[in-house]
Structure formats: C-alpha cells, structure tokens
Amino acid sequence: LRLWAPRMAQEVQYEPVAELGVGAHGTLFKARDRLSGRFVALKNVRVPTGETGLPPSTVREVALLRRLEHLEHPNIVRLMDVCASARTPHEAKVTLVFEHVEQDLKTFLEKAPAPGLPPDTIKVGTGGPLAPGGTGGCLTPCPPQDLMRQFLRALDFLHTQRIVHRDLKPQNVLVTSAGQLKVADFGLARIYGCNMALTPVVVTLWYRAPEVLLRAAYASPVDMWSVGCIFAEMFRRKPLFCGTSEADQLGKIFDLIGLPQEDEWPQDVALPREAFTPCTPRQPRREVPELGDSGEQLLL
C-alpha cells in the first residue's frame, strides 16, 4: 500500500519555530512554511535503523487521513504533506505536516474562567504571539454548545466512514482562534467491520468506556463515551472520572451511573460484577451543576 510519496524537502521548506510536545514516537513542532509563509505543525517520527518500518500508529494515521482527505471535513485536522529526511547510520525520519491549530481543548479549558464555560465570557486565542499556542491576542467568543455541535459533527462523519477514533481526550481535540474545533491524532484509529476484533487497551484511562475497561467487545460507541466525559469536563474544567487503575476507574463510573444489572454484565470479562459495591445512580447535575436541562439530556 503506497500511503504517500515521501519527499526530501522538509528541512528546506519548513522552519521549526517552537516545540509543542513529545509523544511516544516523535516530537511535535510549530513551524513556518517558507513557501507560503503560513504556520504548520510538524510531527517528526524517528525510525531506528534495523526496524522493519514505521510504527503502526503512524501508518494508520497517514492511511486514515488520506482516506478522508478528499472529503475535507471542517472539524477534522488536515494532513498536508509527508516528508522523509535522509537516512543516517542510526535512524531515518519521516515528518507528517499538519495544518497548525493554535491550541488544544485542554489548554482552552485551562484558560476558561471558573466554574466552567459561561458562553458570554469564554474566549479562544488568548496568549502572546510568540507562545506555542498564542495567536497574537485574537479573541473570539466560543460557547460550549457550539464546541459540542462541532465535536458531534466530526464524530458522526468519522463513524459514517466506519472509523472509530479510540483515543478522544482534550489533548487530541484542537480549537482554532476562531473557535473552530478539529479532531486530531488518529494513531489509534481503526476502520471497523461487523466481525472485527479490536484491541482492548485503547483510550486514555479517564476517557475509557466501561466495555473497554472490562476488556469486553466494543465498537464506535466507545467514542461517544469519551465525548460525554469531555462534555462534562467543558463545564467542570476537570475530568469527570479520575481513576488510578481500570478497577478504580470502573468504581468511579458506577458511583455515578449505578452498577449494571446482572443480565447487563458482559460475559468472560476481566472483572466480575461482584467485585463492585451496588450503588444507586446519581443525577449528573450533582457532578456538573452548570448543565441545563438540554445539557443533562445530552450527557445521559
């Protein structure tokens, strides 16, 4: 499968400006495109000499974004280019070039005034012009209702294309200075079918659905669970469930939604129902008091 025709122009065309983060397989930079003058985001993926190829997560990300490229959904981050640098005796480097987005949702929430996201006061694009997430002071109102509308449109688009993201969290959701939301980081995403077995350990712990925590069969609804957790976090400005292990995470979930009935518990899973204390479901408003009636219905 020829995912892309890599080329050798990265060092010349893209000038790194600031480091944005370090991941499992490489480093993310903000860079300037010398040809257009626009900012881009570079994900440098290093492959040690002797390994058979790129990390599977990188191959998946490029393949899926290429699959979606011609559809140009406004709420999916755009992969613009793939570049390869010259191989050294120790490693080769492949660079994924993405559109640059000013900040992720985690940074956005950290800037939001307490107790959550009041529509009249939330602004995006704060920060100095030289900061990695800064935009030079551009301010745009951005209510949580609008962010969720965009988020759900992106998810509906992905699931219509039979793609399950599997790693939705605030760090993988980007927000532009104009308040446009974009889903990013498709390293764990998969195209799913009716009889496909999916990897059990995916999604950052705090945003992981119960069926994934139990290592049961799962499909695209695991993304909806993650979106619900993020929706609550938009108002709380802190994660809804902060477990320290899979069992602890499940316990915190059941404390809120109640312990499922015996006939609802999946068979042949990692933890039996008897490992948890029966509890009565609580109203979401107790944990997220800023929710209105429609927001509570959406969360449920």
HUVEN-V633265 format. One record per pair of residues at least 24 apart in sequence whose ideal C-beta (glycine too) atoms are under 10 Angstrom apart, sorted by sequence separation. I is the first residue (numbers start at 1). GAP is how many residues later the second one is. D is the distance in Angstrom with one decimal. If there is no record, write none. Layout:
i=I gap=GAP d=D
i=I gap=GAP d=D
This chain:
i=58 gap=24 d=9.6
i=77 gap=24 d=6.8
i=102 gap=24 d=9.5
i=103 gap=24 d=7.6
i=107 gap=24 d=10.0
i=119 gap=24 d=3.4
i=122 gap=24 d=9.9
i=164 gap=24 d=9.1
i=165 gap=24 d=5.0
i=166 gap=24 d=6.5
i=198 gap=24 d=8.8
i=206 gap=24 d=9.9
i=229 gap=24 d=9.6
i=232 gap=24 d=9.8
i=246 gap=24 d=7.3
i=247 gap=24 d=6.2
i=251 gap=24 d=8.9
i=254 gap=24 d=8.7
i=255 gap=24 d=5.8
i=257 gap=24 d=5.5
i=258 gap=24 d=8.0
i=9 gap=25 d=9.9
i=14 gap=25 d=9.9
i=15 gap=25 d=9.9
i=17 gap=25 d=9.8
i=102 gap=25 d=7.9
i=107 gap=25 d=9.2
i=108 gap=25 d=8.9
i=117 gap=25 d=8.3
i=118 gap=25 d=8.3
i=119 gap=25 d=7.3
i=122 gap=25 d=9.1
i=150 gap=25 d=9.3
i=158 gap=25 d=7.3
i=164 gap=25 d=6.6
i=165 gap=25 d=8.8
i=194 gap=25 d=9.0
i=204 gap=25 d=9.9
i=246 gap=25 d=7.7
i=250 gap=25 d=8.5
i=251 gap=25 d=6.1
i=254 gap=25 d=6.0
i=255 gap=25 d=9.7
i=256 gap=25 d=7.2
i=257 gap=25 d=8.1
i=9 gap=26 d=9.3
i=14 gap=26 d=6.4
i=16 gap=26 d=6.8
i=107 gap=26 d=5.4
i=117 gap=26 d=6.9
i=118 gap=26 d=9.1
i=119 gap=26 d=7.2
i=147 gap=26 d=8.6
i=157 gap=26 d=9.0
i=163 gap=26 d=5.6
i=164 gap=26 d=5.7
i=166 gap=26 d=9.5
i=192 gap=26 d=9.6
i=193 gap=26 d=9.7
i=203 gap=26 d=9.8
i=207 gap=26 d=9.0
i=250 gap=26 d=6.8
i=251 gap=26 d=7.9
i=255 gap=26 d=9.4
i=256 gap=26 d=5.6
i=13 gap=27 d=9.4
i=14 gap=27 d=9.9
i=15 gap=27 d=9.9
i=117 gap=27 d=4.2
i=119 gap=27 d=8.5
i=154 gap=27 d=7.1
i=163 gap=27 d=7.2
i=164 gap=27 d=8.2
i=192 gap=27 d=6.1
i=206 gap=27 d=9.0
i=254 gap=27 d=9.0
i=255 gap=27 d=7.5
i=256 gap=27 d=9.3
i=257 gap=27 d=8.9
i=14 gap=28 d=5.9
i=16 gap=28 d=9.1
i=103 gap=28 d=9.4
i=116 gap=28 d=7.6
i=117 gap=28 d=9.1
i=147 gap=28 d=7.3
i=153 gap=28 d=8.9
i=154 gap=28 d=7.5
i=155 gap=28 d=7.5
i=158 gap=28 d=9.1
i=162 gap=28 d=9.1
i=163 gap=28 d=5.8
i=164 gap=28 d=5.2
i=192 gap=28 d=6.8
i=225 gap=28 d=9.3
i=247 gap=28 d=7.0
i=251 gap=28 d=9.2
i=256 gap=28 d=7.5
i=25 gap=29 d=8.5
i=26 gap=29 d=8.8
i=102 gap=29 d=9.4
i=103 gap=29 d=8.7
i=104 gap=29 d=7.9
i=150 gap=29 d=8.6
i=152 gap=29 d=9.9
i=154 gap=29 d=4.6
i=162 gap=29 d=5.4
i=163 gap=29 d=7.6
i=247 gap=29 d=8.4
i=25 gap=30 d=4.8
i=102 gap=30 d=9.0
i=103 gap=30 d=4.0
i=112 gap=30 d=9.5
i=117 gap=30 d=8.1
i=150 gap=30 d=7.0
i=151 gap=30 d=5.7
i=153 gap=30 d=9.9
i=161 gap=30 d=7.9
i=162 gap=30 d=5.8
i=213 gap=30 d=8.5
i=256 gap=30 d=8.4
i=24 gap=31 d=7.9
i=25 gap=31 d=9.8
i=65 gap=31 d=8.6
i=102 gap=31 d=5.4
i=103 gap=31 d=8.6
i=150 gap=31 d=4.0
i=151 gap=31 d=9.8
i=158 gap=31 d=7.8
i=162 gap=31 d=7.3
i=215 gap=31 d=8.4
i=256 gap=31 d=6.4
i=10 gap=32 d=7.6
i=25 gap=32 d=6.5
i=26 gap=32 d=8.2
i=62 gap=32 d=8.9
i=101 gap=32 d=9.0
i=102 gap=32 d=7.2
i=103 gap=32 d=8.2
i=112 gap=32 d=9.2
i=147 gap=32 d=7.6
i=149 gap=32 d=8.8
i=150 gap=32 d=8.4
i=151 gap=32 d=7.5
i=164 gap=32 d=9.7
i=166 gap=32 d=7.6
i=172 gap=32 d=8.8
i=207 gap=32 d=7.9
i=213 gap=32 d=9.6
i=214 gap=32 d=8.2
i=255 gap=32 d=9.8
i=24 gap=33 d=7.7
i=25 gap=33 d=6.2
i=65 gap=33 d=8.7
i=102 gap=33 d=4.8
i=142 gap=33 d=7.2
i=146 gap=33 d=6.6
i=147 gap=33 d=9.5
i=148 gap=33 d=8.7
i=150 gap=33 d=9.2
i=159 gap=33 d=9.2
i=166 gap=33 d=8.1
i=171 gap=33 d=8.2
i=206 gap=33 d=4.7
i=207 gap=33 d=8.9
i=208 gap=33 d=8.8
i=213 gap=33 d=4.8
i=214 gap=33 d=10.0
i=10 gap=34 d=8.8
i=23 gap=34 d=9.2
i=62 gap=34 d=6.8
i=102 gap=34 d=9.6
i=108 gap=34 d=8.0
i=142 gap=34 d=9.6
i=146 gap=34 d=9.5
i=147 gap=34 d=5.4
i=162 gap=34 d=9.8
i=164 gap=34 d=7.4
i=169 gap=34 d=7.6
i=170 gap=34 d=9.5
i=189 gap=34 d=9.6
i=205 gap=34 d=9.7
i=206 gap=34 d=7.8
i=207 gap=34 d=8.3
i=212 gap=34 d=9.0
i=213 gap=34 d=8.2
i=61 gap=35 d=7.2
i=109 gap=35 d=9.9
i=140 gap=35 d=9.7
i=142 gap=35 d=9.8
i=146 gap=35 d=8.3
i=167 gap=35 d=6.3
i=168 gap=35 d=7.2
i=169 gap=35 d=4.8
i=172 gap=35 d=9.5
i=204 gap=35 d=9.6
i=206 gap=35 d=5.7
i=208 gap=35 d=8.7
i=213 gap=35 d=9.9
i=25 gap=36 d=9.9
i=41 gap=36 d=8.4
i=43 gap=36 d=9.5
i=58 gap=36 d=7.1
i=102 gap=36 d=8.6
i=140 gap=36 d=8.6
i=142 gap=36 d=8.6
i=143 gap=36 d=8.8
i=166 gap=36 d=4.3
i=167 gap=36 d=5.5
i=168 gap=36 d=8.7
i=169 gap=36 d=9.7
i=170 gap=36 d=9.9
i=205 gap=36 d=8.7
i=206 gap=36 d=5.9
i=213 gap=36 d=5.8
i=214 gap=36 d=7.2
i=45 gap=37 d=9.8
i=47 gap=37 d=9.9
i=61 gap=37 d=9.9
i=140 gap=37 d=6.3
i=142 gap=37 d=3.7
i=165 gap=37 d=9.3
i=166 gap=37 d=5.8
i=167 gap=37 d=6.8
i=169 gap=37 d=7.5
i=170 gap=37 d=8.7
i=205 gap=37 d=8.8
i=206 gap=37 d=6.7
i=212 gap=37 d=10.0
i=213 gap=37 d=5.1
i=40 gap=38 d=10.0
i=49 gap=38 d=7.3
i=54 gap=38 d=9.1
i=58 gap=38 d=7.4
i=138 gap=38 d=9.7
i=139 gap=38 d=8.3
i=140 gap=38 d=5.4
i=141 gap=38 d=7.3
i=142 gap=38 d=9.1
i=164 gap=38 d=9.0
i=165 gap=38 d=8.8
i=169 gap=38 d=4.9
i=205 gap=38 d=6.0
i=208 gap=38 d=7.8
i=41 gap=39 d=9.2
i=42 gap=39 d=9.5
i=43 gap=39 d=9.9
i=44 gap=39 d=9.6
i=45 gap=39 d=10.0
i=46 gap=39 d=9.7
i=49 gap=39 d=7.6
i=53 gap=39 d=9.7
i=55 gap=39 d=9.8
i=108 gap=39 d=8.6
i=138 gap=39 d=4.6
i=140 gap=39 d=4.8
i=142 gap=39 d=8.8
i=168 gap=39 d=6.2
i=169 gap=39 d=9.7
i=205 gap=39 d=8.3
i=210 gap=39 d=8.8
i=40 gap=40 d=6.5
i=47 gap=40 d=8.8
i=49 gap=40 d=6.5
i=50 gap=40 d=9.4
i=51 gap=40 d=9.0
i=54 gap=40 d=6.3
i=137 gap=40 d=9.5
i=138 gap=40 d=7.9
i=140 gap=40 d=9.3
i=167 gap=40 d=8.2
i=183 gap=40 d=9.7
i=205 gap=40 d=8.0
i=210 gap=40 d=6.3
i=213 gap=40 d=7.9
i=40 gap=41 d=8.2
i=42 gap=41 d=8.6
i=44 gap=41 d=8.7
i=49 gap=41 d=5.6
i=50 gap=41 d=9.4
i=51 gap=41 d=9.0
i=53 gap=41 d=10.0
i=133 gap=41 d=9.9
i=135 gap=41 d=8.5
i=136 gap=41 d=8.4
i=167 gap=41 d=9.8
i=205 gap=41 d=7.2
i=208 gap=41 d=6.6
i=38 gap=42 d=9.7
i=48 gap=42 d=6.8
i=49 gap=42 d=5.8
i=105 gap=42 d=7.8
i=133 gap=42 d=9.6
i=135 gap=42 d=4.1
i=166 gap=42 d=9.7
i=207 gap=42 d=9.7
i=208 gap=42 d=9.3
i=48 gap=43 d=5.1
i=49 gap=43 d=7.1
i=134 gap=43 d=9.3
i=135 gap=43 d=9.4
i=205 gap=43 d=9.1
i=206 gap=43 d=7.1
i=210 gap=43 d=5.9
i=257 gap=43 d=9.1
i=46 gap=44 d=9.2
i=47 gap=44 d=6.1
i=48 gap=44 d=8.4
i=133 gap=44 d=9.6
i=205 gap=44 d=5.7
i=209 gap=44 d=9.0
i=210 gap=44 d=8.3
i=240 gap=44 d=9.2
i=46 gap=45 d=5.2
i=47 gap=45 d=4.8
i=201 gap=45 d=9.0
i=208 gap=45 d=9.3
i=46 gap=46 d=7.6
i=47 gap=46 d=7.3
i=105 gap=46 d=9.0
i=166 gap=46 d=8.6
i=206 gap=46 d=9.3
i=241 gap=46 d=9.5
i=33 gap=47 d=8.7
i=45 gap=47 d=9.2
i=46 gap=47 d=5.3
i=47 gap=47 d=6.9
i=210 gap=47 d=8.6
i=240 gap=47 d=6.6
i=33 gap=48 d=9.2
i=45 gap=48 d=6.9
i=46 gap=48 d=8.3
i=218 gap=48 d=9.7
i=240 gap=48 d=7.6
i=44 gap=49 d=5.9
i=45 gap=49 d=4.9
i=46 gap=49 d=10.0
i=216 gap=49 d=9.2
i=217 gap=49 d=7.4
i=44 gap=50 d=7.8
i=45 gap=50 d=7.3
i=125 gap=50 d=8.7
i=127 gap=50 d=9.5
i=210 gap=50 d=8.0
i=216 gap=50 d=4.0
i=3 gap=51 d=9.0
i=43 gap=51 d=9.0
i=44 gap=51 d=5.2
i=45 gap=51 d=6.9
i=124 gap=51 d=5.4
i=125 gap=51 d=7.8
i=126 gap=51 d=9.1
i=214 gap=51 d=8.4
i=215 gap=51 d=9.1
i=216 gap=51 d=8.4
i=217 gap=51 d=9.8
i=236 gap=51 d=7.3
i=43 gap=52 d=6.8
i=44 gap=52 d=8.2
i=124 gap=52 d=7.3
i=125 gap=52 d=3.4
i=166 gap=52 d=9.1
i=214 gap=52 d=6.1
i=216 gap=52 d=8.1
i=217 gap=52 d=9.5
i=232 gap=52 d=7.4
i=235 gap=52 d=9.5
i=236 gap=52 d=5.8
i=42 gap=53 d=5.3
i=43 gap=53 d=4.3
i=124 gap=53 d=6.0
i=125 gap=53 d=7.7
i=173 gap=53 d=9.8
i=215 gap=53 d=9.2
i=216 gap=53 d=4.9
i=235 gap=53 d=5.1
i=236 gap=53 d=9.1
i=237 gap=53 d=9.9
i=42 gap=54 d=7.3
i=43 gap=54 d=8.1
i=123 gap=54 d=9.6
i=124 gap=54 d=7.7
i=125 gap=54 d=8.3
i=164 gap=54 d=8.5
i=166 gap=54 d=9.4
i=168 gap=54 d=8.8
i=172 gap=54 d=9.5
i=173 gap=54 d=9.4
i=214 gap=54 d=9.8
i=215 gap=54 d=5.9
i=216 gap=54 d=8.4
i=234 gap=54 d=9.2
i=235 gap=54 d=8.3
i=236 gap=54 d=7.9
i=3 gap=55 d=9.5
i=41 gap=55 d=8.6
i=42 gap=55 d=6.0
i=43 gap=55 d=6.8
i=124 gap=55 d=5.3
i=164 gap=55 d=6.7
i=165 gap=55 d=8.8
i=168 gap=55 d=5.7
i=211 gap=55 d=6.8
i=214 gap=55 d=4.1
i=215 gap=55 d=4.5
i=232 gap=55 d=7.0
i=233 gap=55 d=9.0
i=235 gap=55 d=4.3
i=236 gap=55 d=9.7
i=3 gap=56 d=6.7
i=6 gap=56 d=10.0
i=41 gap=56 d=7.5
i=42 gap=56 d=7.8
i=123 gap=56 d=9.0
i=124 gap=56 d=9.1
i=164 gap=56 d=4.7
i=166 gap=56 d=6.7
i=167 gap=56 d=9.3
i=168 gap=56 d=9.3
i=210 gap=56 d=9.1
i=213 gap=56 d=9.2
i=214 gap=56 d=5.7
i=215 gap=56 d=8.6
i=228 gap=56 d=9.6
i=232 gap=56 d=5.0
i=234 gap=56 d=9.2
i=235 gap=56 d=6.3
i=3 gap=57 d=9.8
i=40 gap=57 d=5.4
i=41 gap=57 d=4.4
i=122 gap=57 d=9.1
i=124 gap=57 d=9.9
i=163 gap=57 d=8.4
i=164 gap=57 d=9.0
i=165 gap=57 d=8.8
i=166 gap=57 d=7.2
i=168 gap=57 d=8.9
i=169 gap=57 d=6.9
i=173 gap=57 d=7.0
i=213 gap=57 d=8.0
i=214 gap=57 d=6.1
i=231 gap=57 d=8.7
i=235 gap=57 d=10.0
i=1 gap=58 d=8.5
i=3 gap=58 d=9.7
i=4 gap=58 d=6.1
i=40 gap=58 d=6.6
i=41 gap=58 d=7.0
i=42 gap=58 d=9.2
i=162 gap=58 d=8.3
i=164 gap=58 d=6.9
i=165 gap=58 d=5.3
i=168 gap=58 d=3.8
i=172 gap=58 d=9.8
i=211 gap=58 d=8.5
i=213 gap=58 d=8.2
i=214 gap=58 d=9.8
i=232 gap=58 d=9.7
i=3 gap=59 d=4.7
i=4 gap=59 d=9.2
i=40 gap=59 d=6.6
i=41 gap=59 d=4.7
i=164 gap=59 d=5.9
i=167 gap=59 d=8.1
i=168 gap=59 d=6.3
i=170 gap=59 d=9.5
i=210 gap=59 d=9.9
i=214 gap=59 d=9.8
i=232 gap=59 d=8.0
i=240 gap=59 d=9.4
i=3 gap=60 d=5.5
i=39 gap=60 d=8.8
i=40 gap=60 d=5.1
i=41 gap=60 d=7.3
i=110 gap=60 d=9.5
i=159 gap=60 d=9.3
i=163 gap=60 d=9.3
i=166 gap=60 d=8.6
i=169 gap=60 d=8.4
i=170 gap=60 d=6.1
i=231 gap=60 d=9.0
i=235 gap=60 d=7.7
i=4 gap=61 d=9.8
i=38 gap=61 d=8.6
i=39 gap=61 d=4.1
i=109 gap=61 d=6.4
i=159 gap=61 d=4.8
i=165 gap=61 d=7.9
i=168 gap=61 d=8.5
i=169 gap=61 d=7.1
i=234 gap=61 d=9.6
i=1 gap=62 d=7.1
i=3 gap=62 d=9.6
i=4 gap=62 d=6.8
i=38 gap=62 d=7.5
i=39 gap=62 d=9.5
i=108 gap=62 d=7.9
i=158 gap=62 d=8.2
i=159 gap=62 d=9.3
i=165 gap=62 d=9.6
i=168 gap=62 d=6.7
i=3 gap=63 d=6.2
i=39 gap=63 d=9.1
i=106 gap=63 d=8.0
i=107 gap=63 d=8.4
i=170 gap=63 d=6.6
i=232 gap=63 d=9.2
i=2 gap=64 d=10.0
i=31 gap=64 d=9.3
i=33 gap=64 d=8.3
i=105 gap=64 d=8.5
i=106 gap=64 d=3.9
i=107 gap=64 d=8.8
i=159 gap=64 d=7.2
i=169 gap=64 d=9.4
i=170 gap=64 d=8.9
i=231 gap=64 d=7.8
i=235 gap=64 d=9.6
i=1 gap=65 d=9.9
i=104 gap=65 d=9.3
i=105 gap=65 d=4.0
i=106 gap=65 d=5.1
i=108 gap=65 d=8.7
i=155 gap=65 d=8.5
i=158 gap=65 d=7.5
i=159 gap=65 d=8.9
i=29 gap=66 d=9.0
i=31 gap=66 d=8.2
i=104 gap=66 d=6.3
i=105 gap=66 d=7.5
i=106 gap=66 d=9.2
i=108 gap=66 d=9.0
i=109 gap=66 d=9.5
i=14 gap=67 d=8.7
i=26 gap=67 d=8.2
i=33 gap=67 d=9.3
i=104 gap=67 d=5.3
i=105 gap=67 d=8.3
i=106 gap=67 d=8.3
i=107 gap=67 d=9.5
i=108 gap=67 d=4.8
i=231 gap=67 d=7.0
i=232 gap=67 d=6.3
i=13 gap=68 d=8.5
i=26 gap=68 d=8.6
i=28 gap=68 d=9.4
i=32 gap=68 d=9.3
i=104 gap=68 d=7.3
i=105 gap=68 d=4.1
i=107 gap=68 d=8.2
i=155 gap=68 d=5.8
i=231 gap=68 d=6.1
i=14 gap=69 d=7.7
i=25 gap=69 d=9.9
i=26 gap=69 d=8.5
i=31 gap=69 d=8.0
i=104 gap=69 d=6.4
i=105 gap=69 d=7.2
i=106 gap=69 d=9.9
i=154 gap=69 d=10.0
i=155 gap=69 d=7.2
i=170 gap=69 d=8.7
i=200 gap=69 d=9.9
i=13 gap=70 d=7.8
i=26 gap=70 d=8.7
i=28 gap=70 d=8.8
i=30 gap=70 d=6.1
i=104 gap=70 d=5.4
i=105 gap=70 d=5.8
i=169 gap=70 d=9.1
i=200 gap=70 d=8.5
i=228 gap=70 d=8.2
i=229 gap=70 d=9.5
i=10 gap=71 d=8.2
i=12 gap=71 d=9.8
i=29 gap=71 d=9.9
i=103 gap=71 d=7.1
i=104 gap=71 d=7.1
i=108 gap=71 d=9.6
i=155 gap=71 d=9.2
i=227 gap=71 d=9.7
i=228 gap=71 d=5.7
i=9 gap=72 d=8.6
i=10 gap=72 d=9.2
i=11 gap=72 d=8.5
i=30 gap=72 d=9.5
i=101 gap=72 d=9.8
i=102 gap=72 d=7.9
i=103 gap=72 d=5.7
i=152 gap=72 d=9.0
i=155 gap=72 d=6.2
i=227 gap=72 d=9.9
i=228 gap=72 d=8.7
i=10 gap=73 d=3.5
i=101 gap=73 d=3.8
i=102 gap=73 d=7.3
i=103 gap=73 d=8.3
i=108 gap=73 d=9.5
i=154 gap=73 d=9.5
i=7 gap=74 d=8.0
i=9 gap=74 d=6.1
i=10 gap=74 d=7.7
i=11 gap=74 d=6.4
i=75 gap=74 d=9.5
i=100 gap=74 d=9.3
i=101 gap=74 d=7.1
i=102 gap=74 d=5.8
i=103 gap=74 d=8.3
i=4 gap=75 d=8.7
i=6 gap=75 d=9.2
i=7 gap=75 d=8.0
i=8 gap=75 d=7.1
i=9 gap=75 d=9.6
i=10 gap=75 d=6.0
i=11 gap=75 d=8.9
i=75 gap=75 d=5.0
i=99 gap=75 d=9.2
i=101 gap=75 d=5.3
i=102 gap=75 d=5.0
i=152 gap=75 d=7.0
i=6 gap=76 d=5.3
i=7 gap=76 d=5.7
i=8 gap=76 d=6.3
i=9 gap=76 d=9.7
i=74 gap=76 d=8.0
i=75 gap=76 d=7.3
i=98 gap=76 d=9.4
i=100 gap=76 d=9.3
i=101 gap=76 d=8.8
i=102 gap=76 d=9.3
i=105 gap=76 d=7.7
i=151 gap=76 d=6.1
i=4 gap=77 d=8.2
i=5 gap=77 d=8.0
i=6 gap=77 d=6.1
i=7 gap=77 d=6.9
i=8 gap=77 d=6.9
i=75 gap=77 d=9.2
i=76 gap=77 d=9.8
i=77 gap=77 d=9.7
i=99 gap=77 d=9.3
i=105 gap=77 d=10.0
i=4 gap=78 d=4.1
i=6 gap=78 d=3.7
i=8 gap=78 d=6.8
i=75 gap=78 d=5.6
i=76 gap=78 d=5.9
i=104 gap=78 d=9.7
i=3 gap=79 d=7.5
i=4 gap=79 d=9.3
i=5 gap=79 d=9.6
i=6 gap=79 d=9.3
i=74 gap=79 d=8.3
i=75 gap=79 d=3.7
i=101 gap=79 d=8.2
i=148 gap=79 d=8.0
i=151 gap=79 d=7.5
i=152 gap=79 d=9.4
i=4 gap=80 d=9.4
i=20 gap=80 d=9.2
i=73 gap=80 d=8.0
i=74 gap=80 d=8.6
i=75 gap=80 d=8.8
i=101 gap=80 d=9.3
i=104 gap=80 d=7.9
i=151 gap=80 d=7.9
i=14 gap=81 d=7.6
i=73 gap=81 d=6.7
i=75 gap=81 d=9.8
i=76 gap=81 d=6.9
i=101 gap=81 d=5.7
i=104 gap=81 d=9.6
i=11 gap=82 d=9.8
i=75 gap=82 d=7.3
i=76 gap=82 d=7.5
i=148 gap=82 d=8.8
i=10 gap=83 d=8.4
i=14 gap=83 d=6.8
i=17 gap=83 d=9.6
i=20 gap=83 d=9.9
i=21 gap=83 d=9.2
i=73 gap=83 d=9.9
i=74 gap=83 d=9.6
i=75 gap=83 d=9.5
i=99 gap=83 d=8.0
i=101 gap=83 d=7.5
i=147 gap=83 d=9.3
i=148 gap=83 d=5.8
i=151 gap=83 d=9.5
i=10 gap=84 d=9.1
i=11 gap=84 d=9.2
i=13 gap=84 d=8.8
i=20 gap=84 d=9.2
i=73 gap=84 d=5.0
i=98 gap=84 d=9.6
i=147 gap=84 d=8.9
i=10 gap=85 d=4.8
i=73 gap=85 d=8.5
i=76 gap=85 d=9.9
i=99 gap=85 d=9.6
i=9 gap=86 d=10.0
i=71 gap=86 d=7.6
i=98 gap=86 d=7.4
i=148 gap=86 d=7.5
i=10 gap=87 d=7.7
i=76 gap=87 d=9.8
i=98 gap=87 d=9.8
i=144 gap=87 d=7.6
i=147 gap=87 d=6.7
i=6 gap=88 d=6.4
i=73 gap=88 d=9.3
i=6 gap=89 d=8.8
i=68 gap=89 d=8.2
i=71 gap=89 d=9.9
i=145 gap=89 d=9.6
i=4 gap=90 d=9.3
i=68 gap=90 d=8.2
i=71 gap=90 d=7.8
i=144 gap=90 d=4.5
i=143 gap=91 d=9.7
i=144 gap=91 d=6.7
i=4 gap=92 d=9.2
i=68 gap=93 d=6.6
i=64 gap=94 d=9.0
i=67 gap=94 d=7.2
i=67 gap=95 d=9.9
i=68 gap=95 d=7.8
i=77 gap=95 d=9.4
i=67 gap=96 d=7.9
i=77 gap=96 d=9.6
i=64 gap=97 d=8.7
i=77 gap=97 d=6.2
i=75 gap=98 d=9.5
i=64 gap=99 d=6.1
i=75 gap=99 d=9.6
i=30 gap=101 d=9.8
i=64 gap=101 d=9.4
i=30 gap=102 d=5.8
i=29 gap=103 d=9.2
i=30 gap=103 d=8.7
i=28 gap=104 d=9.6
i=30 gap=104 d=9.9
i=78 gap=104 d=8.2
i=75 gap=105 d=7.3
i=76 gap=105 d=9.9
i=77 gap=105 d=4.6
i=79 gap=105 d=9.9
i=74 gap=106 d=6.7
i=75 gap=106 d=5.6
i=76 gap=106 d=6.3
i=77 gap=106 d=6.7
i=78 gap=106 d=9.7
i=74 gap=107 d=9.0
i=75 gap=107 d=5.6
i=76 gap=107 d=5.6
i=77 gap=107 d=4.1
i=79 gap=107 d=8.9
i=74 gap=108 d=7.8
i=75 gap=108 d=6.3
i=76 gap=108 d=8.1
i=77 gap=108 d=8.1
i=73 gap=109 d=9.0
i=77 gap=109 d=8.5
i=57 gap=110 d=9.6
i=73 gap=110 d=8.9
i=76 gap=110 d=8.8
i=21 gap=111 d=8.7
i=18 gap=112 d=7.9
i=20 gap=112 d=5.2
i=122 gap=112 d=9.3
i=17 gap=113 d=8.6
i=18 gap=113 d=8.0
i=19 gap=113 d=7.4
i=20 gap=113 d=8.0
i=18 gap=114 d=4.5
i=17 gap=115 d=8.4
i=18 gap=115 d=9.3
i=18 gap=116 d=9.5
i=116 gap=116 d=9.6
i=117 gap=116 d=9.8
i=116 gap=117 d=9.0
i=117 gap=117 d=5.1
i=118 gap=117 d=9.6
i=68 gap=118 d=8.9
i=116 gap=118 d=6.7
i=117 gap=118 d=5.9
i=65 gap=119 d=9.7
i=67 gap=119 d=9.9
i=116 gap=119 d=3.7
i=117 gap=119 d=9.5
i=115 gap=120 d=7.6
i=116 gap=120 d=6.2
i=117 gap=120 d=7.9
i=65 gap=121 d=6.1
i=109 gap=121 d=9.4
i=115 gap=121 d=7.8
i=116 gap=121 d=5.7
i=64 gap=122 d=4.9
i=112 gap=122 d=8.2
i=115 gap=122 d=7.1
i=116 gap=122 d=9.8
i=61 gap=123 d=9.6
i=63 gap=123 d=8.9
i=64 gap=123 d=9.4
i=112 gap=123 d=9.5
i=114 gap=123 d=6.8
i=61 gap=124 d=7.5
i=62 gap=124 d=8.7
i=65 gap=124 d=9.1
i=67 gap=124 d=7.9
i=106 gap=124 d=9.9
i=109 gap=124 d=6.7
i=113 gap=124 d=9.0
i=61 gap=125 d=4.5
i=62 gap=125 d=9.9
i=64 gap=125 d=5.3
i=105 gap=125 d=7.1
i=109 gap=125 d=6.8
i=112 gap=125 d=6.0
i=60 gap=126 d=6.7
i=61 gap=126 d=5.0
i=63 gap=126 d=9.4
i=64 gap=126 d=8.3
i=108 gap=126 d=9.0
i=109 gap=126 d=9.7
i=111 gap=126 d=9.9
i=60 gap=127 d=6.3
i=61 gap=127 d=8.9
i=64 gap=127 d=7.2
i=106 gap=127 d=9.1
i=109 gap=127 d=9.1
i=110 gap=127 d=7.8
i=57 gap=128 d=9.2
i=58 gap=128 d=10.0
i=59 gap=128 d=9.4
i=60 gap=128 d=7.6
i=61 gap=128 d=7.3
i=63 gap=128 d=8.8
i=105 gap=128 d=8.5
i=109 gap=128 d=5.4
i=57 gap=129 d=8.6
i=58 gap=129 d=6.9
i=60 gap=129 d=6.2
i=105 gap=129 d=8.0
i=109 gap=129 d=8.6
i=57 gap=130 d=3.5
i=60 gap=130 d=7.2
i=56 gap=131 d=8.6
i=57 gap=131 d=6.6
i=60 gap=131 d=9.1
i=55 gap=132 d=8.1
i=56 gap=132 d=9.8
i=57 gap=132 d=9.2
i=41 gap=133 d=9.2
i=43 gap=141 d=10.0
i=43 gap=142 d=9.1
i=41 gap=143 d=8.9
i=43 gap=144 d=9.6
i=144 gap=146 d=9.0
i=152 gap=146 d=9.0
i=144 gap=147 d=9.9
i=145 gap=147 d=9.4
i=148 gap=147 d=8.7
i=145 gap=149 d=8.6
i=21 gap=150 d=8.4
i=145 gap=150 d=8.1
i=148 gap=150 d=7.4
i=144 gap=151 d=8.2
i=145 gap=153 d=9.5
i=28 gap=157 d=9.7
i=23 gap=162 d=8.6
i=25 gap=162 d=7.9
i=24 gap=163 d=8.4
i=23 gap=164 d=8.3
i=116 gap=172 d=8.1
i=118 gap=172 d=8.3
i=115 gap=173 d=9.9
i=116 gap=173 d=9.1
i=117 gap=173 d=7.8
i=115 gap=174 d=8.0
i=116 gap=174 d=4.7
i=115 gap=175 d=6.2
i=116 gap=175 d=9.2
